[in-house]
C-alpha cells in the first residue's frame, strides 16, 4: 500500500475552506493508502508566538480530524514537534540545497514583493527545507496538495535528488497528488475563504453562532420579488457544497422564479450546514473536553511515526559519515 502524508498548521480553528479543501480529502485517503497525518506546529511557529494558543489550536486540530473520521488506529496521527528527527533532517538537507532554490519559493517571493523580506523570520525562508524533511523522513510516496502547492513537492524532489547524487541513493522521490476537484470556497464577502481576509465560516461553533455567521454573507440588492441568478450568488455557491443535488436544484429553481429572498437562502444554508456539522460537533466537543485522550493519541502516533523516522535518519546519518544514531534515538 502506498504511503500518503498530510499536514496542517495549528494557526486557527479549521474553517469551511480548510474542511473541504484539505481535511476531508486527506481523511478519505485512509481507504486507499497507508496514511500519516501531522499537526505542523514547527511550521506554525513562524507566525504563532503564543504558547497557550499553540496548545489550544493543536488540540482543536486533533479533535477536529478525529471528529470527522480520522481513525488513529488505522492511520498515524502525530504532532510534528514530537519528531526531533525532522529537525535533524532539515539541517542536513539545508547543507545540500542552494539559496537560489529557496529564493524561488512562492512565500519568499511574496515577502520580497511586499518589500519586507528583511523583517521576515528565517523560518519563512527555510520553510521549504522543513517541509521536505517532513515528507522525506517517512519515505512518503504521495503528498496530496492543491495546485498552488505543487512547487513544494517539486522542491522536495530537488533536495532529495541533490542528496542522492552527493551521498548515494538514500531518499524515495515523492509525488504530488493534485486534488482535481478542489472547490473555491466563497467566504462571507465573496472572496476566497481565508483567515487572512477575516471572511471565514467555522462548522464547530454553536448552532446559533453558525447561523449568525451565515446571515452576514454579502449579497446584492436585488429585490425579493425579482428573479435571481443562482450562479452569481455566494450563498448558493456555498449551499451547493453541502446540500444534496435535489436540494441544490430546488434552490436554483426558487432563485429563478422570484419571490425568494437572500434571507431565505441564508436560512436554508445555515440549516444544511448545521445538519452536516451537528454529529461531528458533538464528538469534537467531547474530545476537546478530554485533553488527556488527545495527548495519548498524539503521543502514540508519534511513537509509531518515529519507527519510520529513525530508519530514515539512520540511513541518512550513515550516508553523510555520522556514527551511530542521533541524540534523539532513545
N, C-alpha and C positions, 0 to 999 in steps of 0.2 A: 504494500500500500504506500502510495506517495505521501511525503510529509509536507504539510502546509503550515505556514507561520503567519500569525496576525497579531498586531499590537495596537493599543490605543492609549493616548496620553490622558492622565488624570488631571486635566486643566479646568474641568467643569463637569456638571452632570450632563449625560448624553442628551442631545436634543433629537428631534424627529429626523433631521438630516443625517446625523450620525447613525441613528437607528436603522434607517432604510438603506443608507449607502455603505455602511460598514458592519454594524453589529449583526444584523440578520443574515447577510450573505456569508459572513465568517462562521456563524453558528451552523448554517446549512452544510458547510464543508465536513462536519462531523460524519455525515452519511457516506462520504466517498474518500476521505483522506484521514491519515493519522495527524491530528491537529495539535498545534501548540499555540496557546493564546497567552499574551503577556500584557501586563499593565506597565506602560512605559514611563515610569517615574523618573528615571535618569533623564530622559528627553524632556519631561515636563519641567525639570529644574532650570531650564533656560529661561522660563518665564514665571514659575510659581516659587515664590520665596517666603511662603507662609507654611510653617511645619504643620499646623493644625489643619489647614486647608488641604495640604497634600495628603494627609492621612484620611481625612473625610472623603475626598474625591476618589481616593484609591478604593475605599470600602464601597462607595457608591457604584463605581465601575464594576467591581467584583459582584455586588448584589444584582446589578442590572443584567449582566451577562447570564448569570445563573437563573434569574427570574424568567428570562426569555428562552431558556432551553439549553444553555451550555451545561454539559454533564462532566463534572471534573473527574469522574471515574472512567470516562471514555477518552477524554482529552487531557492534555497537560495544561494547567492554568496556573500562572505564577506571576509574581511581581519581579520586574526587571532587576531591581536593586538587590534581590536575593541571589543573583548570579554574578559574583565578582569576576568570574571567568570572562564575562562580556567586556569589562573594562580592560582586563589584561589583553584580550584580543584586539580591542580598539587601539591600544597603544602600539601593538606590534604592527597592525595594518597602517597606522599613521606613519610608520617608518618606511613604508614602501609606496605610499600614494603621494603623487606630486601636488604642489599647490595649485597648479593650473586646473586640475580636475575639480578640486574643491571650489575654486573661484567661479566655476561654471554652474554650480548648484543654483537652482531657482531661488531658494530662500536668500542666499547670499547676494545674488544679483539684484533681488528686490531691495535688499538693505542698501546696496550701493546706489541704486536708482533713487532711493529716498534721501541719499546723501548722509546717512547716519551710520555707515559701517564702522566708523571709529568708535561709536558708542555701544556697539553690539558686543555681547559676551562671546568669548572664544567658543563656547558650547554651540552657538549657532553656526559658526564656520565649520566646526568639527562634526556637526550633526550627521553628515552622510557616513562618516567613518564609524560612528557608534551604531548607526542603523545597519551598516554592513556587518558589523560584529554580531548584532542581534540575529541576523539571518545565517551567517556562516557558522556560528558556534553550534548550530543544530543540524548542519548538513541538510538544510531545507531544500526541497525540490521546487516548490512553488510558493509565491507570495501574492495573495490577492490584493490588487491595488486598482484605484481609478486611473484613468488615462493620464491625469496630471501628475501622477506619482511614479510613472514608469521610469523616469530618469533615475530614481533612487535604486532601482533594481539594476539598471544598466551600470551605474557607478559601482554597485556591489560586485557585479561580474568583472568589471575592470580591475578592481582591487584584488579580487581572487586570482585573476589571470596573471597579474603582475607578481603576486606572491608565488604562484605556482611556477612561473618562469624563473624566478630568482632562486627559490629554495627547493623546487621539485614538486611533483603532484601532491597536493595537500587538500584543497578545497573542492567541494562539489559546486558547480555553477548553477545558481538558482534561476528559475524562470519567473517572469511576471505573469500572473493570471489576471488578465484585464477583464473586469466586470463589464459585459457588453450592455447590460440593461440597467445602468446606473441612472436613476431619475434625478433631475434637477429639482430639488425640493424647495418650493417657494416659502419665504419667510413672511412675517407679518406685514412687511412693507412691499412685498412683491419681488424683492431681490432674492438671490440665492440665500437660503437659510444659513446663517453663520453667527457664532457668538461674537465675532468682531463687529458685526453690524447691529447687534443687540435686537435681532428680529426673530428669535428662536421660539419654538414651542416644545415643551417637555412633557412626556407622557406620564412620568411618575409623580407629578404633583396631584393635589386633590381634584376630585371631580369639579368642584366649584371653581378652583383656580384654573383648571384646564379650559373650562367654558369661558371664563373671563378673558383668558389669553386669546382664544379663538375669536371672540367678539371684537377684539382690537384690530383684526385684519383689515388692511386698506382695500377699499373698493372704489369704483367710480360713482358718479352721481346720477346714474340712470334711474328714473322714477320707477316705483314699484310696479305700476301697471304696464310699463313698456316691456317688449321682448328684450332678451339679453343674449349675448353670445357667450356660451359657457367656455369656449376655448380661449377667451381673453381674460377670464376671471381667476384670480389667485385662489379664491375659496374653492372653486370647482377643481382646480389643479391639485390641491391638497386632498380634497374629498376622494378623488378617483384613486389615490394611493392606498386608501383604507377600505373603501366600500366595495361591495360585490359588483360585477358587471351589470346586473339587473338594477341595482340601486343607482349606479352611475348613469345608465340610460334614462331612468326615470327623472333624475335631477336635471339632466340635459334637456329633456322634453319640457319640464316646467320652466326652465330658463327661457326657452324659445317661445313658449306660449304666452308669457306675460303674467301679470298679477302674482308674481313670485319674487319677493324681495331678497336682497343680500342678507338681511337679518334671518330670513327663513333658512337660507343656505348655510349660514354660520351655525345655526342651531343644529341642523342636520349633521354638519361636520363634527361639532362637539359631541354629539351623541354617538356617531360611528367610531370616533377615536376613543371615547370612554369605554364603549363595548369591547374594543380591541385591547385596551390597556388594563382594564379593571382586574382580570385574573392575575396578570403578571405583577401588577402593583401590590396586590395582597402578599405575594411571595417576596417581592422586593422589600416591603416594609418589615416583614418578619425576619429577613436576612440582616437588614440593617440594625435591627434590634438585638442581634446576636453576633457582635463583632468577634467573639472568640471563635465561632464556627468559621467566619470568613477568614480569619487568620490561619486557622488549621488547614483550610482548603488551599490557601496560598502557599503555606509552608510545605505542605505535602506536594503541591505542584512543583515548587522549587527543587525539592529533593529529587523528584523524578526528572526534572529538566536538567539537573546538574550531572546526571548519568551521561547523557549525550555530550554536554558541555565539557566535561572532564576528558572524555575520549578525544574530542577535537582539540582542546587546548594542549593535551599531552602530545598529540601528533604535531601541532604547531611548534611547541617548545623543542621537540626533538629536531625538527627541520632547521630551526634557527641556531641550534647549538646550545640551548639551555639544558641543564642536567636535572632530571627528576621532575616531580610535579611542582606546581606553583605553590605559593604561600597559602593559597586558599583551598588546598586539596583535602582538608580534613573532613 
